[in-house]
């Protein structure tokens, strides 16, 4: 349903807010960070301790912090180069700098209306609606907080797709030459609960198809490809999206596939779920079954990805329809306003934020 309070036409915006997941910055941060992530979910302490070991392998520091800091700098420079005098703030869901702190800083600086760019390209509860809930909570806690409008999902924007194409071609070149033409492309993303996953899966299939087609055109080889999942974190009694990437690599080796390139299309940067789940665990599995393996890089601060953020901001500033180059898949551009019932909270309905019966609050519109 359409939010009756939604603005029409170009709107004045005076800031951009970079919104991300957050991660620990040292060993002492790891357990408190994981407690933030899992609060209210009943995750047993022993499971948190197990996951903590993954972070401690990397000194208790998540790569996502440095990656977001680099993206922040690149985005500020790109906006200025495009003639946009918009300050850029940064707030996280689960760790410092927290969203509430970013909103307080915006309010103190006199920001009245901001656009939020979230480092999650697809529609899902955790990748979209939960961030809107987080924004709503942060705004409610800050007197004089600005209105914050969330930018739309960008899974098929060329600025997101093109870096994966080049990274996949580069990863193919890392394989033994005799295996390159027969290598399977294995696109991977975070597993989520099966209920309400239709849009999430459809968007990933669209992105994977775009990347695979462009790689085929670039290399002259039309390769088979698959969409698989990783980083499952839910109860074993609840169905989550499958197959798991490690199990799939084992299957490919058993089928005689000569090599695999894993392409993490579900991720914007090389954070812990990439460097641990793929570079560590998936690579170990591939080595064990004798499957030549390479992993494509994520967009990170690729200039095309940064330019995409500016393009999304321009869409809203100019009040213009999305141009053809901004949506490449057969799905078309995802709507500015989330549909009723889109990406519901799997742990229960939240008043004014589920989208099922009530309009979205103006402070957290998704576009």
N, C-alpha and C positions, 0 to 999 in steps of 0.2 A: 504494500500500500504506500501511497505517497504521503510524506509528512506534510500536513497542512501548514506547519510553521516554517517550512523550508523557504529560503530566499530564492527569488527568480532573477535571472540576468546576472551581469557582472557584480561581484561583491568586493568591497574594499578589504584587503588583508594587509596586515602590517608586520607579519612574522611567519616563520616556518619553524615547525617543531619536528625534530628527528626523534622517532619513537622506536625503541628496540627492547630486547629481552633482558639484557644485562648479564653480568657474570662476575664471579669472584676475582679479586685482585691479589690474593695471597692465600696461603694455607689456612689462616685463621678465619677467612671469609667463607670457606667452602660449605661447611655445614649450615651456618646461618642463611647462606644464599639458597641452598637446597630446601631448607625449611620454608623460606619465602615462596619458592616455586610450588611446593606441594601442600601449602597451608590449606586445611579444610578437606583434604582428600584421604586422610586416614592411612598415609603411607607409613609402614612400620620403620622404626629407627634403624634396624639392620639393613633395610633396603637403601636408606639414605647413606649409611656408612659404605655400602658397596659402590654406590654411584660416586661418592666422594673420592674413592680411590682413583677413578678415571681422571678427575681433576688434579689430584695430587701427582699423577704421572707427569703432569706438565707444570709442576711447581705450584699448583693451586691457583694458577692464573688462566682465565679463559681468554682465548685470542680475540673474542668479540669486542672487548673494550678498546684495544688499540685499533681494530678495524673500524669501529664506529667513530673514533676520534679522527682517523684519517678521512673517513667519509664526510664528517662534519666540516673539516677544513676544505675538502674538495668541493663540497656543495656551496659553501660560502663564496669561494672563488668563482664558481660557475654562475651563480646568481648575479654576482657583481659584474662579471663579463657580459652577461645578457642585459645589463642595464637595470637590474631589479635591486632596489635598495631595501632588502628585507633581512633583518637579523635572523640568525638560525640558532635555536636552542636545542638541547638534547636531554631527553628524559627516558628512563628505563622502567620496565615493569617490575623487575625483581632485585635490582641493586643500584648502588650509587653510580651516576646521578639519577635519583628517583624522579618519576613524573611529577609528583607533588612539588618537589623542589624547583623543577623547571617551570611549572606553572606559577609558583610564587615569584620567581625571577621575572617572568613575563609580566605579571601584574605590577610588580614594582617598577618596571621599565615603561609602564603605560600602554602595553600591548592590548588592543581591544578585540582583534579577531585574527586567528592564526590558522594555517593549514598544517595538518599533521601528515608526515610521510612515515609509514611503518615499514620496517625491514622484513616484511613478509608479503610475498607477491600474490598469494592465492586466497581464495575464500575458504574459511573454516572457522570453527569457534575460536581456537587458540590463536589463529593467525589474523583474525579480523575482529569479530564481535567482542572477544575478551579485551582486546586493546581499546575498543570503544567503551567498554565497561570501566577499564582502568582510567581512561580519560575523564569519564563522567565522575568517578570517585575523586580524582585529583582536582577537578574544577569545583566540586562541591565543598572541598576542604579549604579553599583559598578565597577569602573575600576579595571582590573586585577582579576575579579571574576572567580571562578573555573567553570568548566563544571559540571553540576549536572544531574545525571541519576536517574530517579524515579524507585524504586523497584515495582514489579508487584503486582496486586491485590492478596489477600491471603485468600479469603473467605472460601476455602475448605482445607486449610492447617491444619494438625492435631493439630498444636500448637494453632490454633484459635478455632477449633472445640472442642477439648477435655476439656478445661476448662468450656465450656458451658454445656457439658454432666454432669460433676460432680456437677456443680452449680444447674442444673435442678433436679438432684436426691436429692440434699440437700434441695431444695425448696419444692419438693414433701413431704419430711419428716416433713415439717412445717405445713402441712395441717392436719385437723382432720383425724385420722386414717380411719374412715369409708368412707371418700371421696377420699382417695389417689388413689385407683385402677381405679376409674371412672373419675379422673381429666383430663381436657382437657389441652393440651399444646398450648399456644398462643404465637407464635413467632412474635415479633414486630420490626419494623424498621421505619426510617424516611420516611414519604410520600414525593414523588417527582411528578412533572407533568407527566401525562400519556404518552405524546409523548416521544419517545426515551427511554422508561423505560424497554424494553424487556430484555436486558442483566441484568439489576439491579434486576428485578423480578426473572429471571431464576437462578441467583446466590443465591439469598436469599432462594428460594425454595430448591435448592441443599443443602445449609447449614442446613436449618431446617430439611430436610429429614435425613441428616447424624446424627444430634443431636438426633432426635426422635428415629431413629433405634438403636443408641447406648444406649439410656435411656431404651428402651424396653428390650435390651439384658441384661442390668444391673439389672433391677427390675423384669424382668419376666412378664411384662404387656405391651401389645401393645396398646398404647393409641392413640386416635384421636388427630389431631393437625391442626392448622390453621396458615396462615400468614396474619398479619394485619399491620396497619400503624398508625403513630402518628405524632404529631408536625407539622401538615400542616401549611404552612406560606404563601401561594400564594393567588391570587385573587380568590374569590368565583365563578367567571365566567369561570375559567380555570379548566379543569378536572385534578384532582390529584388522586393518587392511594388510593383505599379504600378496605375494610372497616376500619373505625377508631376504635382504640382499645377500647375506652369506649363504643361505640355503640355495638361493638361485645360482650363485657362482658354482657351488658344488654340482648342481644339476647340469649347468652348461658344460663343465668339465666331463661329466659322465656321458654327455651326448656327443663329445668329440669336437666341441666348438674350439677353434684354435687360440682365441684370446678374447679379452673383454676390456672395454673402456667404460669405467663408471663415471656417469655424468650427474652430479648432484644438483639437478634443476630445482629442487625444493628449497635451496638455500641461497642467500644473497652473498654470504662471505664464508671464508674458510674457518668457521668457529669450531668449537669442540666436537660437535656432532659430525663434523666432516673429518677433522684430523684424528679423532679417536675411532669413531664407528667405521670410517672408510679407510683412512690411511693406515690405521693400526689393525683393527679386527678384520675388515673385509680383505685387506691385502694379505694378512696372515692366512686366511682361509684359502685365498687363491694360490698362495705359495704351497700350502699343504696338499692341494689337489693338482698341482702342476699346471695351473692356468695362467699364462702370461697376462699381466694386469697393469693398467694405467688409469690414473684418475684425472679427469678434467678439472680445471680451476673454476671457481665461482666468479661472478662479476666484480665483487669488491669495490674498488674505486676506478674501474675501467671508465675512461672519459665518456663512452657512449651510455653507460649506466647513470653516471652523474648527470649527463645531459637529459636523460629520460626524466629524472626528478624535476629538472627545470621545466621540461615540456608539460609535465603533469600540473605543475604550479601555474604555468601559462594558461592551461585549459580553464582553470578556475578564475584566474585574474581577468582573463579576456571574455569569459562567459561564452566561449565558442564551442561548437560541436567538436567532438574528437575527430582529428583528421585521419585519413586512411592509413598513414604510416604508423599510427599509434595503436592499431589493433589488427594483427595479422591473421588470427585464427578464424576458422569458420564459426566460432562462438560469438564473434563480434565483441564489442567493448562491453565490459561489465557495467551495469547501470550505476549512475551517480548515487542513487538512493537504494539502500539494501532492501530487498523484497521482504514482505511479511513472512516471518518464520525462518528467515535465512540464518544458517549457522547458529542454531539455538544452543544455549548453555546446557551441556549434558548433565550437569549436576543440579539442575532445577531452574525454574523461571525467576528472572529478576524483573521487578516492576520497572516499567518504562524502558527496558533495555532489551527485552526478548524480541521485540518487533512483531510478535504474534498478533496482539490485539490493540496495542497503543502506539501512537507516534513516537519516533525517536526524539529524545531531548535535543534541543537545538545545539547544545554545547558539544555534542558528540556525533554530529551527522557524518555518515560515511558517504564518500562520493566516488 
